[in-house]
């Protein structure tokens, strides 16, 4: 076993704090019953952030249209429940399948051009899908949204109640399962090649890594995970609207990764918790200006640094000569 394989094996092992973290997360709808709805939202947003981190943090692909896959999953799951059958798990799989297909088709658009080109192309895909959803009002409800989406009981036993506990457990379970799969994915030799592509694409091509094929695969996988997040939103809220394709969806998930950190799967989870709690608390205090305070927090985060913001006693630590603060 070579050094790389040993390192990948070591990194893939779960730490004790990770088991405790996920047990606490799965118990949170029971421990915080009055906050089950916000827990469900956090789980969905964390899954969406996880999908973006796969391409941004591990491959270096910048996207401003990631909401296209989120919206595709949401509308697909909602339409499936309304027109075909209300089973949540089958609808989830259908939403993931359609988002995966869309991701595979769009993956060819990120193979060429600069980062600015990819930003424009990914943003354009999201805008096209939003306009299609608006024009096909006979199917999607247009600007009024797709209403009357009623989900059947989960596993035939657990009804989606108004308290949101079933929805929270459902979303947390899907998040955990896809997190485990994503973790195995990035800690594999394939994940190591993605990091090599991120660090230096030309060098990766020179040593024989099939860069284009790997980029298409990871982009498709990320689209599938984003589609799962969108499907969960539609299923647990019983509604799908043009809002799922909006630019602010892609922008918010980018901010979440700025808060939590890219290239670290827990960054999306941590960022989602901080972002949604700040949004919920600040908007309840000042509904009109909550975006100002979140923007101020992001400015401070970027200027001070995530590590120093978490450990304020290091703010006044003198810099070492030629070193980092």
ChimeraX attribute file (.defattr): number of C-alpha atoms within 10 A of each C-alpha:
attribute: neighborCount
match mode: 1-to-1
recipient: residues
	/A:1	5
	/A:2	6
	/A:3	8
	/A:4	12
	/A:5	13
	/A:6	11
	/A:7	11
	/A:8	17
	/A:9	12
	/A:10	11
	/A:11	14
	/A:12	16
	/A:13	10
	/A:14	9
	/A:15	9
	/A:16	8
	/A:17	9
	/A:18	11
	/A:19	11
	/A:20	10
	/A:21	11
	/A:22	14
	/A:23	11
	/A:24	12
	/A:25	19
	/A:26	18
	/A:27	14
	/A:28	18
	/A:29	24
	/A:30	14
	/A:31	12
	/A:32	12
	/A:33	15
	/A:34	13
	/A:35	16
	/A:36	22
	/A:37	20
	/A:38	17
	/A:39	27
	/A:40	25
	/A:41	23
	/A:42	24
	/A:43	27
	/A:44	27
	/A:45	28
	/A:46	29
	/A:47	31
	/A:48	31
	/A:49	33
	/A:50	33
	/A:51	32
	/A:52	29
	/A:53	27
	/A:54	28
	/A:55	24
	/A:56	20
	/A:57	22
	/A:58	24
	/A:59	24
	/A:60	21
	/A:61	20
	/A:62	21
	/A:63	23
	/A:64	23
	/A:65	25
	/A:66	30
	/A:67	34
	/A:68	32
	/A:69	35
	/A:70	31
	/A:71	33
	/A:72	31
	/A:73	37
	/A:74	32
	/A:75	30
	/A:76	26
	/A:77	34
	/A:78	35
	/A:79	24
	/A:80	20
	/A:81	25
	/A:82	18
	/A:83	9
	/A:84	10
	/A:85	15
	/A:86	21
	/A:87	19
	/A:88	25
	/A:89	18
	/A:90	14
	/A:91	27
	/A:92	26
	/A:93	18
	/A:94	22
	/A:95	33
	/A:96	29
	/A:97	19
	/A:98	21
	/A:99	31
	/A:100	25
	/A:101	15
	/A:102	19
	/A:103	25
	/A:104	19
	/A:105	13
	/A:106	18
	/A:107	20
	/A:108	14
	/A:109	15
	/A:110	21
	/A:111	15
	/A:112	10
	/A:113	10
	/A:114	11
	/A:115	14
	/A:116	10
	/A:117	15
	/A:118	20
	/A:119	16
	/A:120	13
	/A:121	19
	/A:122	21
	/A:123	20
	/A:124	15
	/A:125	19
	/A:126	25
	/A:127	18
	/A:128	13
	/A:129	19
	/A:130	24
	/A:131	14
	/A:132	14
	/A:133	24
	/A:134	19
	/A:135	14
	/A:136	12
	/A:137	14
	/A:138	10
	/A:139	13
	/A:140	22
	/A:141	17
	/A:142	18
	/A:143	16
	/A:144	12
	/A:145	18
	/A:146	23
	/A:147	15
	/A:148	12
	/A:149	21
	/A:150	20
	/A:151	21
	/A:152	18
	/A:153	16
	/A:154	16
	/A:155	10
	/A:156	9
	/A:157	8
	/A:158	13
	/A:159	15
	/A:160	21
	/A:161	11
	/A:162	12
	/A:163	14
	/A:164	22
	/A:165	24
	/A:166	21
	/A:167	27
	/A:168	30
	/A:169	21
	/A:170	21
	/A:171	26
	/A:172	26
	/A:173	16
	/A:174	20
	/A:175	24
	/A:176	16
	/A:177	12
	/A:178	17
	/A:179	20
	/A:180	13
	/A:181	11
	/A:182	20
	/A:183	18
	/A:184	17
	/A:185	17
	/A:186	22
	/A:187	18
	/A:188	18
	/A:189	13
	/A:190	15
	/A:191	21
	/A:192	17
	/A:193	19
	/A:194	25
	/A:195	18
	/A:196	19
	/A:197	23
	/A:198	18
	/A:199	14
	/A:200	11
	/A:201	17
	/A:202	13
	/A:203	12
	/A:204	18
	/A:205	14
	/A:206	10
	/A:207	8
	/A:208	8
	/A:209	18
	/A:210	13
	/A:211	19
	/A:212	16
	/A:213	13
	/A:214	17
	/A:215	21
	/A:216	20
	/A:217	15
	/A:218	24
	/A:219	26
	/A:220	23
	/A:221	22
	/A:222	27
	/A:223	35
	/A:224	28
	/A:225	30
	/A:226	34
	/A:227	38
	/A:228	36
	/A:229	32
	/A:230	34
	/A:231	33
	/A:232	33
	/A:233	28
	/A:234	28
	/A:235	28
	/A:236	25
	/A:237	20
	/A:238	18
	/A:239	18
	/A:240	28
	/A:241	22
	/A:242	21
	/A:243	14
	/A:244	24
	/A:245	28
	/A:246	20
	/A:247	18
	/A:248	14
	/A:249	21
	/A:250	24
	/A:251	15
	/A:252	16
	/A:253	27
	/A:254	22
	/A:255	20
	/A:256	28
	/A:257	28
	/A:258	17
	/A:259	23
	/A:260	22
	/A:261	19
	/A:262	24
	/A:263	20
	/A:264	17
	/A:265	25
	/A:266	20
	/A:267	22
	/A:268	30
	/A:269	26
	/A:270	18
	/A:271	25
	/A:272	29
	/A:273	22
	/A:274	16
	/A:275	21
	/A:276	18
	/A:277	15
	/A:278	17
	/A:279	16
	/A:280	14
	/A:281	12
	/A:282	18
	/A:283	15
	/A:284	11
	/A:285	10
	/A:286	12
	/A:287	12
	/A:288	10
	/A:289	11
	/A:290	18
	/A:291	15
	/A:292	12
	/A:293	15
	/A:294	16
	/A:295	12
	/A:296	12
	/A:297	14
	/A:298	18
	/A:299	12
	/A:300	13
	/A:301	17
	/A:302	13
	/A:303	11
	/A:304	15
	/A:305	16
	/A:306	16
	/A:307	11
	/A:308	16
	/A:309	15
	/A:310	11
	/A:311	10
	/A:312	11
	/A:313	9
	/A:314	12
	/A:315	13
	/A:316	9
	/A:317	10
	/A:318	9
	/A:319	9
	/A:320	8
	/A:321	7
	/A:322	6
	/A:323	6
	/A:324	7
	/A:325	14
